[in-house]
Amino acid sequence: MFLKFILFLIGILFTSFGIINIILYLNLCVIGYSFLEYVNFIIRKLECLCIIVGIFLIWISIFFKGGKNEICK
């Protein structure tokens, strides 16, 4: 149970960090980048890919089967 809670919190942190960076990089559209150039830029940035890791950790924490030996199952 504690592992699930920690994974959930870490997932929330990674997801929020990724979303904040994606929003901050929206300033590139103001200086003349097209939408496709913007998307191409953010998929290459590691801090923007944290959103995928965060959603994956949240998904694991929700759907991970709990029990006595959580990791083995």
Distance bins in CASP14 RR format, pairs under 12 A and 6 or more apart:
PFRMAT RR
TARGET T0000
AUTHOR 0000-0000-0000
RMODE 2
METHOD distances of the structure
MODEL  1
1 7 0 0 0 0 0 1 0 0 0 0 0
1 8 0 0 0 0 0 1 0 0 0 0 0
1 61 0 0 0 0 0 1 0 0 0 0 0
1 64 0 0 0 0 0 1 0 0 0 0 0
1 66 1 0 0 1 0 0 0 0 0 0 0
1 67 0 0 0 0 1 0 0 0 0 0 0
1 68 0 0 0 0 0 1 0 0 0 0 0
1 70 0 0 0 0 1 0 0 0 0 0 0
2 8 0 0 0 0 0 1 0 0 0 0 0
2 9 0 0 0 0 0 1 0 0 0 0 0
2 61 0 0 0 0 0 1 0 0 0 0 0
2 66 0 0 0 0 0 1 0 0 0 0 0
2 70 0 0 0 0 1 0 0 0 0 0 0
3 9 0 0 0 0 0 1 0 0 0 0 0
3 10 0 0 0 0 0 1 0 0 0 0 0
3 57 0 0 0 0 0 1 0 0 0 0 0
3 60 0 0 0 0 1 0 0 0 0 0 0
3 61 0 0 0 0 1 0 0 0 0 0 0
3 64 0 0 0 0 1 0 0 0 0 0 0
3 65 0 0 0 0 0 1 0 0 0 0 0
3 66 0 0 0 0 1 0 0 0 0 0 0
3 67 0 0 0 0 0 1 0 0 0 0 0
3 69 0 0 0 0 0 1 0 0 0 0 0
3 70 1 0 0 1 0 0 0 0 0 0 0
3 71 0 0 0 0 1 0 0 0 0 0 0
4 10 0 0 0 0 0 1 0 0 0 0 0
4 11 0 0 0 0 0 1 0 0 0 0 0
4 57 0 0 0 0 0 1 0 0 0 0 0
4 58 0 0 0 0 0 1 0 0 0 0 0
4 59 0 0 0 0 0 1 0 0 0 0 0
4 60 0 0 0 0 1 0 0 0 0 0 0
4 61 1 0 1 0 0 0 0 0 0 0 0
4 62 0 0 0 0 1 0 0 0 0 0 0
4 63 0 0 0 0 1 0 0 0 0 0 0
4 64 1 0 0 1 0 0 0 0 0 0 0
4 65 0 0 0 0 0 1 0 0 0 0 0
4 66 1 0 0 1 0 0 0 0 0 0 0
4 67 0 0 0 0 0 1 0 0 0 0 0
4 70 1 0 0 1 0 0 0 0 0 0 0
4 71 0 0 0 0 0 1 0 0 0 0 0
5 11 0 0 0 0 0 1 0 0 0 0 0
5 12 0 0 0 0 0 1 0 0 0 0 0
5 57 0 0 0 0 0 1 0 0 0 0 0
5 58 0 0 0 0 0 1 0 0 0 0 0
5 61 1 0 0 1 0 0 0 0 0 0 0
5 62 0 0 0 0 0 1 0 0 0 0 0
5 64 0 0 0 0 0 1 0 0 0 0 0
5 66 0 0 0 0 0 1 0 0 0 0 0
6 12 0 0 0 0 0 1 0 0 0 0 0
6 13 0 0 0 0 0 1 0 0 0 0 0
6 57 0 0 0 0 1 0 0 0 0 0 0
6 58 0 0 0 0 0 1 0 0 0 0 0
6 60 0 0 0 0 0 1 0 0 0 0 0
6 61 0 0 0 0 1 0 0 0 0 0 0
6 64 0 0 0 0 0 1 0 0 0 0 0
6 70 0 0 0 0 0 1 0 0 0 0 0
7 13 0 0 0 0 0 1 0 0 0 0 0
7 14 0 0 0 0 0 1 0 0 0 0 0
7 53 0 0 0 0 0 1 0 0 0 0 0
7 54 0 0 0 0 1 0 0 0 0 0 0
7 55 0 0 0 0 0 1 0 0 0 0 0
7 56 0 0 0 0 1 0 0 0 0 0 0
7 57 1 0 1 0 0 0 0 0 0 0 0
7 58 1 0 0 1 0 0 0 0 0 0 0
7 59 0 0 0 0 1 0 0 0 0 0 0
7 60 1 0 1 0 0 0 0 0 0 0 0
7 61 1 1 0 0 0 0 0 0 0 0 0
7 62 0 0 0 0 1 0 0 0 0 0 0
7 63 0 0 0 0 0 1 0 0 0 0 0
7 64 1 0 0 1 0 0 0 0 0 0 0
7 66 0 0 0 0 0 1 0 0 0 0 0
7 70 0 0 0 0 0 1 0 0 0 0 0
7 71 0 0 0 0 0 1 0 0 0 0 0
8 14 0 0 0 0 0 1 0 0 0 0 0
8 15 0 0 0 0 0 1 0 0 0 0 0
8 54 0 0 0 0 1 0 0 0 0 0 0
8 55 0 0 0 0 0 1 0 0 0 0 0
8 56 0 0 0 0 0 1 0 0 0 0 0
8 57 1 0 0 1 0 0 0 0 0 0 0
8 58 1 0 0 1 0 0 0 0 0 0 0
8 59 0 0 0 0 1 0 0 0 0 0 0
8 60 0 0 0 0 1 0 0 0 0 0 0
8 61 1 0 1 0 0 0 0 0 0 0 0
8 62 1 0 0 1 0 0 0 0 0 0 0
8 63 0 0 0 0 0 1 0 0 0 0 0
8 64 0 0 0 0 1 0 0 0 0 0 0
9 15 0 0 0 0 0 1 0 0 0 0 0
9 16 0 0 0 0 0 1 0 0 0 0 0
9 54 0 0 0 0 0 1 0 0 0 0 0
9 57 0 0 0 0 1 0 0 0 0 0 0
9 58 0 0 0 0 1 0 0 0 0 0 0
9 61 0 0 0 0 1 0 0 0 0 0 0
10 16 0 0 0 0 0 1 0 0 0 0 0
10 17 0 0 0 0 0 1 0 0 0 0 0
10 50 0 0 0 0 0 1 0 0 0 0 0
10 53 0 0 0 0 1 0 0 0 0 0 0
10 54 1 0 0 1 0 0 0 0 0 0 0
10 55 0 0 0 0 0 1 0 0 0 0 0
10 56 0 0 0 0 0 1 0 0 0 0 0
10 57 1 0 1 0 0 0 0 0 0 0 0
10 58 0 0 0 0 1 0 0 0 0 0 0
10 60 0 0 0 0 0 1 0 0 0 0 0
10 61 0 0 0 0 1 0 0 0 0 0 0
11 17 0 0 0 0 1 0 0 0 0 0 0
11 18 0 0 0 0 0 1 0 0 0 0 0
11 19 0 0 0 0 0 1 0 0 0 0 0
11 50 0 0 0 0 1 0 0 0 0 0 0
11 51 0 0 0 0 1 0 0 0 0 0 0
11 52 0 0 0 0 0 1 0 0 0 0 0
11 53 1 0 0 1 0 0 0 0 0 0 0
11 54 1 1 0 0 0 0 0 0 0 0 0
11 55 1 0 0 1 0 0 0 0 0 0 0
11 56 0 0 0 0 1 0 0 0 0 0 0
11 57 1 1 0 0 0 0 0 0 0 0 0
11 58 1 0 1 0 0 0 0 0 0 0 0
11 59 0 0 0 0 1 0 0 0 0 0 0
11 60 0 0 0 0 1 0 0 0 0 0 0
11 61 1 0 0 1 0 0 0 0 0 0 0
11 62 0 0 0 0 0 1 0 0 0 0 0
12 18 0 0 0 0 0 1 0 0 0 0 0
12 19 0 0 0 0 0 1 0 0 0 0 0
12 50 0 0 0 0 0 1 0 0 0 0 0
12 51 0 0 0 0 0 1 0 0 0 0 0
12 53 0 0 0 0 0 1 0 0 0 0 0
12 54 1 0 0 1 0 0 0 0 0 0 0
12 55 0 0 0 0 0 1 0 0 0 0 0
12 57 0 0 0 0 1 0 0 0 0 0 0
12 58 1 0 0 1 0 0 0 0 0 0 0
12 61 0 0 0 0 1 0 0 0 0 0 0
12 62 0 0 0 0 0 1 0 0 0 0 0
13 19 0 0 0 0 0 1 0 0 0 0 0
13 20 0 0 0 0 0 1 0 0 0 0 0
13 50 0 0 0 0 1 0 0 0 0 0 0
13 51 0 0 0 0 0 1 0 0 0 0 0
13 53 0 0 0 0 0 1 0 0 0 0 0
13 54 1 0 0 1 0 0 0 0 0 0 0
13 57 0 0 0 0 1 0 0 0 0 0 0
13 58 0 0 0 0 0 1 0 0 0 0 0
14 20 0 0 0 0 0 1 0 0 0 0 0
14 21 0 0 0 0 0 1 0 0 0 0 0
14 46 0 0 0 0 0 1 0 0 0 0 0
14 47 0 0 0 0 1 0 0 0 0 0 0
14 48 0 0 0 0 0 1 0 0 0 0 0
14 49 0 0 0 0 1 0 0 0 0 0 0
14 50 1 0 1 0 0 0 0 0 0 0 0
14 51 1 0 0 1 0 0 0 0 0 0 0
14 52 0 0 0 0 1 0 0 0 0 0 0
14 53 1 0 1 0 0 0 0 0 0 0 0
14 54 1 1 0 0 0 0 0 0 0 0 0
14 55 0 0 0 0 1 0 0 0 0 0 0
14 56 0 0 0 0 1 0 0 0 0 0 0
14 57 1 0 0 1 0 0 0 0 0 0 0
14 58 0 0 0 0 1 0 0 0 0 0 0
14 61 0 0 0 0 0 1 0 0 0 0 0
15 21 0 0 0 0 0 1 0 0 0 0 0
15 22 0 0 0 0 0 1 0 0 0 0 0
15 48 0 0 0 0 0 1 0 0 0 0 0
15 49 0 0 0 0 0 1 0 0 0 0 0
15 50 1 0 0 1 0 0 0 0 0 0 0
15 51 1 0 1 0 0 0 0 0 0 0 0
15 52 0 0 0 0 1 0 0 0 0 0 0
15 53 0 0 0 0 1 0 0 0 0 0 0
15 54 1 0 1 0 0 0 0 0 0 0 0
15 55 1 0 1 0 0 0 0 0 0 0 0
15 56 0 0 0 0 1 0 0 0 0 0 0
15 57 0 0 0 0 1 0 0 0 0 0 0
15 58 1 0 0 1 0 0 0 0 0 0 0
15 59 0 0 0 0 0 1 0 0 0 0 0
15 61 0 0 0 0 0 1 0 0 0 0 0
16 22 0 0 0 0 0 1 0 0 0 0 0
16 23 0 0 0 0 0 1 0 0 0 0 0
16 47 0 0 0 0 0 1 0 0 0 0 0
16 50 0 0 0 0 1 0 0 0 0 0 0
16 51 0 0 0 0 1 0 0 0 0 0 0
16 54 0 0 0 0 1 0 0 0 0 0 0
16 55 0 0 0 0 0 1 0 0 0 0 0
16 58 0 0 0 0 0 1 0 0 0 0 0
17 23 0 0 0 0 0 1 0 0 0 0 0
17 24 0 0 0 0 0 1 0 0 0 0 0
17 45 0 0 0 0 0 1 0 0 0 0 0
17 46 0 0 0 0 0 1 0 0 0 0 0
17 47 1 0 0 1 0 0 0 0 0 0 0
17 48 0 0 0 0 1 0 0 0 0 0 0
17 49 0 0 0 0 0 1 0 0 0 0 0
17 50 1 0 1 0 0 0 0 0 0 0 0
17 51 1 0 0 1 0 0 0 0 0 0 0
17 52 0 0 0 0 0 1 0 0 0 0 0
17 53 0 0 0 0 1 0 0 0 0 0 0
17 54 0 0 0 0 1 0 0 0 0 0 0
18 24 0 0 0 0 1 0 0 0 0 0 0
18 25 0 0 0 0 1 0 0 0 0 0 0
18 42 0 0 0 0 1 0 0 0 0 0 0
18 45 0 0 0 0 1 0 0 0 0 0 0
18 46 0 0 0 0 1 0 0 0 0 0 0
18 47 1 0 0 1 0 0 0 0 0 0 0
18 48 1 0 1 0 0 0 0 0 0 0 0
18 49 1 0 0 1 0 0 0 0 0 0 0
18 50 1 0 1 0 0 0 0 0 0 0 0
18 51 1 0 1 0 0 0 0 0 0 0 0
18 52 0 0 0 0 1 0 0 0 0 0 0
18 53 0 0 0 0 1 0 0 0 0 0 0
18 54 0 0 0 0 1 0 0 0 0 0 0
18 55 0 0 0 0 0 1 0 0 0 0 0
19 25 0 0 0 0 0 1 0 0 0 0 0
19 26 0 0 0 0 0 1 0 0 0 0 0
19 42 0 0 0 0 0 1 0 0 0 0 0
19 47 0 0 0 0 0 1 0 0 0 0 0
19 48 0 0 0 0 1 0 0 0 0 0 0
19 49 0 0 0 0 0 1 0 0 0 0 0
19 50 0 0 0 0 1 0 0 0 0 0 0
19 51 1 0 1 0 0 0 0 0 0 0 0
19 52 0 0 0 0 0 1 0 0 0 0 0
19 54 0 0 0 0 0 1 0 0 0 0 0
19 55 0 0 0 0 0 1 0 0 0 0 0
20 26 0 0 0 0 0 1 0 0 0 0 0
20 47 0 0 0 0 1 0 0 0 0 0 0
20 48 0 0 0 0 1 0 0 0 0 0 0
20 50 0 0 0 0 1 0 0 0 0 0 0
20 51 0 0 0 0 1 0 0 0 0 0 0
21 27 0 0 0 0 0 1 0 0 0 0 0
21 28 0 0 0 0 0 1 0 0 0 0 0
21 41 0 0 0 0 0 1 0 0 0 0 0
21 42 1 0 0 1 0 0 0 0 0 0 0
21 45 1 0 0 1 0 0 0 0 0 0 0
21 46 0 0 0 0 1 0 0 0 0 0 0
21 47 1 0 1 0 0 0 0 0 0 0 0
21 48 1 0 1 0 0 0 0 0 0 0 0
21 49 0 0 0 0 1 0 0 0 0 0 0
21 50 1 0 0 1 0 0 0 0 0 0 0
21 51 0 0 0 0 1 0 0 0 0 0 0
22 28 0 0 0 0 0 1 0 0 0 0 0
22 29 0 0 0 0 0 1 0 0 0 0 0
22 38 0 0 0 0 1 0 0 0 0 0 0
22 39 0 0 0 0 0 1 0 0 0 0 0
22 41 0 0 0 0 0 1 0 0 0 0 0
22 42 1 0 1 0 0 0 0 0 0 0 0
22 43 0 0 0 0 0 1 0 0 0 0 0
22 45 0 0 0 0 1 0 0 0 0 0 0
22 47 0 0 0 0 1 0 0 0 0 0 0
22 48 1 0 1 0 0 0 0 0 0 0 0
22 49 0 0 0 0 0 1 0 0 0 0 0
22 50 0 0 0 0 1 0 0 0 0 0 0
22 51 1 0 0 1 0 0 0 0 0 0 0
22 52 0 0 0 0 0 1 0 0 0 0 0
23 29 0 0 0 0 0 1 0 0 0 0 0
23 38 0 0 0 0 0 1 0 0 0 0 0
23 42 0 0 0 0 0 1 0 0 0 0 0
23 47 0 0 0 0 0 1 0 0 0 0 0
23 48 0 0 0 0 0 1 0 0 0 0 0
23 51 0 0 0 0 0 1 0 0 0 0 0
24 30 0 0 0 0 0 1 0 0 0 0 0
24 38 0 0 0 0 0 1 0 0 0 0 0
24 41 0 0 0 0 0 1 0 0 0 0 0
24 42 0 0 0 0 0 1 0 0 0 0 0
24 45 0 0 0 0 0 1 0 0 0 0 0
24 47 0 0 0 0 1 0 0 0 0 0 0
24 48 0 0 0 0 1 0 0 0 0 0 0
25 31 0 0 0 0 0 1 0 0 0 0 0
25 33 0 0 0 0 1 0 0 0 0 0 0
25 37 0 0 0 0 0 1 0 0 0 0 0
25 38 1 0 0 1 0 0 0 0 0 0 0
25 39 0 0 0 0 0 1 0 0 0 0 0
25 40 0 0 0 0 0 1 0 0 0 0 0
25 41 1 0 0 1 0 0 0 0 0 0 0
25 42 1 0 1 0 0 0 0 0 0 0 0
25 43 0 0 0 0 0 1 0 0 0 0 0
25 44 0 0 0 0 0 1 0 0 0 0 0
25 45 1 0 0 1 0 0 0 0 0 0 0
25 47 0 0 0 0 1 0 0 0 0 0 0
25 48 1 0 0 1 0 0 0 0 0 0 0
26 32 0 0 0 0 0 1 0 0 0 0 0
26 33 0 0 0 0 1 0 0 0 0 0 0
26 35 0 0 0 0 0 1 0 0 0 0 0
26 38 1 0 0 1 0 0 0 0 0 0 0
26 39 0 0 0 0 0 1 0 0 0 0 0
26 41 0 0 0 0 0 1 0 0 0 0 0
26 42 0 0 0 0 1 0 0 0 0 0 0
26 48 0 0 0 0 0 1 0 0 0 0 0
27 33 0 0 0 0 1 0 0 0 0 0 0
27 38 0 0 0 0 1 0 0 0 0 0 0
27 41 0 0 0 0 0 1 0 0 0 0 0
27 42 0 0 0 0 0 1 0 0 0 0 0
28 34 0 0 0 0 1 0 0 0 0 0 0
28 35 0 0 0 0 0 1 0 0 0 0 0
28 36 0 0 0 0 0 1 0 0 0 0 0
28 37 1 0 0 1 0 0 0 0 0 0 0
28 38 1 0 1 0 0 0 0 0 0 0 0
28 39 0 0 0 0 0 1 0 0 0 0 0
28 40 0 0 0 0 0 1 0 0 0 0 0
28 41 1 0 0 1 0 0 0 0 0 0 0
28 42 0 0 0 0 1 0 0 0 0 0 0
28 45 0 0 0 0 0 1 0 0 0 0 0
28 48 0 0 0 0 0 1 0 0 0 0 0
29 35 1 0 0 1 0 0 0 0 0 0 0
29 36 0 0 0 0 0 1 0 0 0 0 0
29 37 0 0 0 0 1 0 0 0 0 0 0
29 38 1 0 1 0 0 0 0 0 0 0 0
29 39 0 0 0 0 0 1 0 0 0 0 0
29 41 0 0 0 0 0 1 0 0 0 0 0
29 42 0 0 0 0 0 1 0 0 0 0 0
30 38 0 0 0 0 0 1 0 0 0 0 0
31 37 0 0 0 0 0 1 0 0 0 0 0
31 38 0 0 0 0 0 1 0 0 0 0 0
31 41 0 0 0 0 0 1 0 0 0 0 0
32 38 0 0 0 0 1 0 0 0 0 0 0
32 41 0 0 0 0 0 1 0 0 0 0 0
33 39 0 0 0 0 1 0 0 0 0 0 0
33 40 0 0 0 0 1 0 0 0 0 0 0
33 41 1 0 0 1 0 0 0 0 0 0 0
33 42 0 0 0 0 0 1 0 0 0 0 0
34 40 0 0 0 0 1 0 0 0 0 0 0
34 41 0 0 0 0 0 1 0 0 0 0 0
35 41 0 0 0 0 0 1 0 0 0 0 0
35 42 0 0 0 0 0 1 0 0 0 0 0
36 42 0 0 0 0 0 1 0 0 0 0 0
36 43 0 0 0 0 0 1 0 0 0 0 0
37 43 0 0 0 0 0 1 0 0 0 0 0
37 44 0 0 0 0 0 1 0 0 0 0 0
38 44 0 0 0 0 0 1 0 0 0 0 0
38 45 0 0 0 0 0 1 0 0 0 0 0
38 48 0 0 0 0 0 1 0 0 0 0 0
39 45 0 0 0 0 0 1 0 0 0 0 0
39 48 0 0 0 0 0 1 0 0 0 0 0
40 48 0 0 0 0 0 1 0 0 0 0 0
41 47 0 0 0 0 0 1 0 0 0 0 0
41 48 0 0 0 0 1 0 0 0 0 0 0
42 48 1 0 1 0 0 0 0 0 0 0 0
42 49 0 0 0 0 1 0 0 0 0 0 0
42 50 0 0 0 0 0 1 0 0 0 0 0
42 51 0 0 0 0 1 0 0 0 0 0 0
42 52 0 0 0 0 0 1 0 0 0 0 0
43 49 1 0 0 1 0 0 0 0 0 0 0
43 51 0 0 0 0 0 1 0 0 0 0 0
43 52 0 0 0 0 1 0 0 0 0 0 0
45 51 0 0 0 0 0 1 0 0 0 0 0
46 52 0 0 0 0 0 1 0 0 0 0 0
46 53 0 0 0 0 1 0 0 0 0 0 0
47 53 0 0 0 0 0 1 0 0 0 0 0
49 55 0 0 0 0 0 1 0 0 0 0 0
49 56 0 0 0 0 0 1 0 0 0 0 0
50 56 0 0 0 0 0 1 0 0 0 0 0
50 57 0 0 0 0 0 1 0 0 0 0 0
51 57 0 0 0 0 0 1 0 0 0 0 0
51 58 0 0 0 0 0 1 0 0 0 0 0
52 58 0 0 0 0 0 1 0 0 0 0 0
52 59 0 0 0 0 0 1 0 0 0 0 0
53 59 0 0 0 0 0 1 0 0 0 0 0
53 60 0 0 0 0 0 1 0 0 0 0 0
54 60 0 0 0 0 1 0 0 0 0 0 0
54 61 0 0 0 0 1 0 0 0 0 0 0
55 61 0 0 0 0 0 1 0 0 0 0 0
55 62 0 0 0 0 0 1 0 0 0 0 0
56 62 0 0 0 0 0 1 0 0 0 0 0
56 63 0 0 0 0 0 1 0 0 0 0 0
56 64 0 0 0 0 0 1 0 0 0 0 0
57 63 0 0 0 0 0 1 0 0 0 0 0
57 64 0 0 0 0 0 1 0 0 0 0 0
58 64 0 0 0 0 0 1 0 0 0 0 0
60 66 0 0 0 0 0 1 0 0 0 0 0
60 70 0 0 0 0 0 1 0 0 0 0 0
60 71 0 0 0 0 0 1 0 0 0 0 0
61 70 0 0 0 0 0 1 0 0 0 0 0
64 70 1 0 0 1 0 0 0 0 0 0 0
64 71 0 0 0 0 1 0 0 0 0 0 0
64 72 0 0 0 0 0 1 0 0 0 0 0
64 73 0 0 0 0 1 0 0 0 0 0 0
65 71 0 0 0 0 0 1 0 0 0 0 0
65 72 0 0 0 0 0 1 0 0 0 0 0
65 73 1 0 1 0 0 0 0 0 0 0 0
66 72 0 0 0 0 0 1 0 0 0 0 0
66 73 1 0 0 1 0 0 0 0 0 0 0
67 73 1 0 0 1 0 0 0 0 0 0 0
END
